Amino acid sequence: MRIFLGIAAVAASAASVFGTHGILLVSDQVDGVPDPQYFDSYYRNALRNAKPGGYKYVLWDHYTQGSPTFEELRKYKVVIWYTSTSGQAPASDPLRGSVTLTPAEQEALVAFLSQTPGTTTLMLSGMYIAWNCVADAVNERQYYKPLFSDYLKLNYPRDNFDNWIKVEDGWKLVGEAGCPVFAPPPEGPKTYTINWRHHMNFPDQLESAAGGSGSAWWQDLASRRHHRAVIRAEGRKPGGTENDRYKIVLFACPFENILHDTNRTTVMKNFLEWAGNGEPEIGVAPTSLGRLKALYY
């Protein structure tokens, strides 16, 4: 798969299938997990409640349908990919590394962000996505992976190797000024209480490299801030116009741990408004091709 062709190389022959379907919701909560927990309803309810009448979306069950390819991803404006407790081993583990997002999945997501005309947006939500995909636990460093280094602009903190955090109920997500998801204008930064729903703990701590931005801090019960729980980045696509942009956000505090339906709905609403609403360009999304069993809600 060629990942860095740019917009012009692919738009002419396939423009009719790009970005027509709105939102793809990828449920990927099983890989490498002996006792998975499922949080589909948290995402589905937030999408239903984020505006009157709800957002249309397609649900992709990764366990039964396998990995969505670029050929499928490119049909959507917004992809929300959530992994729950998947990925407990570091990327350097030869057997269990990169199971949250396999190398092929990472390539497909880079292509989605870089080759689909217009604005395309990716939400990643999972406590171990970065750990499982970029953490070299042997040398305590970050592997270079285009999705994380070039697009997300992740600067993976060394504290993830020797100074873990254990999140408790009552911790906070503290929004940062300028973040459209956690500090939308004109309200400014918001703080959301965490209800830790997972039987696993010690989630990732995040920081942004140059070109990226923090979105929300981890804050403990003593009001001490740690590294970021959420980071984001956006930019112009290779070979594209100013209207061809990518946006990406990583929730190391998985979205489902935000306390209360109303708060999750607010965060989802803010995310989709930042993404450009994720509305399909046609009235009713056609049945998807290939292995997808289309489910519209």
WOKA-V462521 format. One record per pair of residues at least 24 apart in sequence whose ideal C-beta (glycine too) atoms are under 7 Angstrom apart, sorted by the first residue. I is the first residue (numbers start at 1). J is the second residue. If there is no record, write none. Layout:
i: (I	I)
j: (J	J)
This chain:
i: (1	1	1	3	3	3	3	4	4	5	6	6	6	7	7	7	7	7	7	8	10	11	15	17	17	18	18	18	19	19	19	19	19	19	19	20	20	20	20	21	21	21	21	21	22	22	22	22	22	22	22	22	22	23	23	23	23	23	23	23	23	24	24	24	24	24	24	24	25	25	25	25	25	26	26	26	26	26	26	27	27	27	27	27	28	28	28	28	28	29	29	29	29	30	30	31	31	31	32	32	32	32	32	32	33	33	36	36	37	37	37	37	39	39	39	42	42	42	43	43	43	44	45	46	46	46	47	48	49	50	50	50	50	51	55	55	56	56	56	57	58	58	58	58	58	58	59	60	65	65	65	66	67	67	67	69	70	70	70	72	72	72	73	73	74	74	77	77	77	77	78	78	78	78	79	79	80	81	82	82	82	82	83	83	84	84	85	85	85	86	86	87	87	87	87	87	88	88	89	90	90	90	90	91	91	91	91	91	91	92	92	92	92	97	98	98	99	100	100	100	100	100	101	101	106	106	109	110	110	110	113	113	113	114	114	114	117	118	118	119	119	119	120	121	121	122	123	123	124	124	125	125	125	126	127	127	127	127	127	128	129	130	130	130	130	130	130	131	131	135	137	151	151	151	152	152	152	152	152	153	153	153	153	153	154	154	154	155	155	155	157	157	157	159	159	160	160	164	165	165	165	165	166	166	167	167	167	167	168	168	169	169	169	170	171	171	171	171	172	173	173	173	173	173	174	174	174	174	175	176	176	176	176	179	179	180	180	181	181	181	181	181	181	182	182	182	184	192	192	192	193	194	194	194	194	195	195	196	197	197	203	203	204	205	206	206	206	215	229	247	247)
j: (70	107	111	107	110	111	114	114	238	115	238	239	240	115	117	237	239	240	244	239	115	117	117	74	75	74	116	117	76	77	116	117	118	120	281	75	280	281	282	58	75	76	280	285	56	57	76	77	78	278	279	280	285	47	55	56	57	76	78	80	278	57	58	60	68	73	76	79	57	58	59	60	80	60	62	68	79	80	81	59	60	61	62	82	62	81	82	83	86	82	83	84	86	63	86	86	99	100	86	87	88	89	96	99	85	86	84	85	84	85	198	199	82	84	256	255	256	264	80	82	255	297	261	264	265	268	268	297	265	265	268	269	272	269	272	278	280	285	296	297	285	288	292	294	295	296	295	292	291	292	293	291	102	104	105	108	108	111	112	288	290	292	108	112	112	116	120	121	276	278	121	272	275	278	112	122	123	124	125	126	254	255	126	129	126	254	127	198	200	126	128	126	128	129	131	132	128	200	132	131	132	135	137	132	133	134	135	136	143	135	136	137	138	132	132	133	132	126	128	129	132	133	129	133	145	147	147	146	147	151	151	246	248	237	238	246	244	243	244	245	247	276	246	247	275	248	249	271	250	251	251	254	255	254	198	203	204	252	254	204	250	154	156	204	206	250	252	160	204	160	161	233	246	248	212	231	233	248	250	208	209	211	212	233	206	209	231	207	208	209	205	207	227	205	227	204	205	202	202	205	218	226	201	202	194	196	201	203	196	221	194	195	196	221	218	219	220	221	219	216	229	230	253	258	216	217	219	225	216	214	215	216	217	213	215	270	274	215	249	267	270	271	274	215	216	230	270	258	259	263	259	253	257	258	259	257	259	257	256	257	252	253	252	252	231	250	252	249	253	274	275)
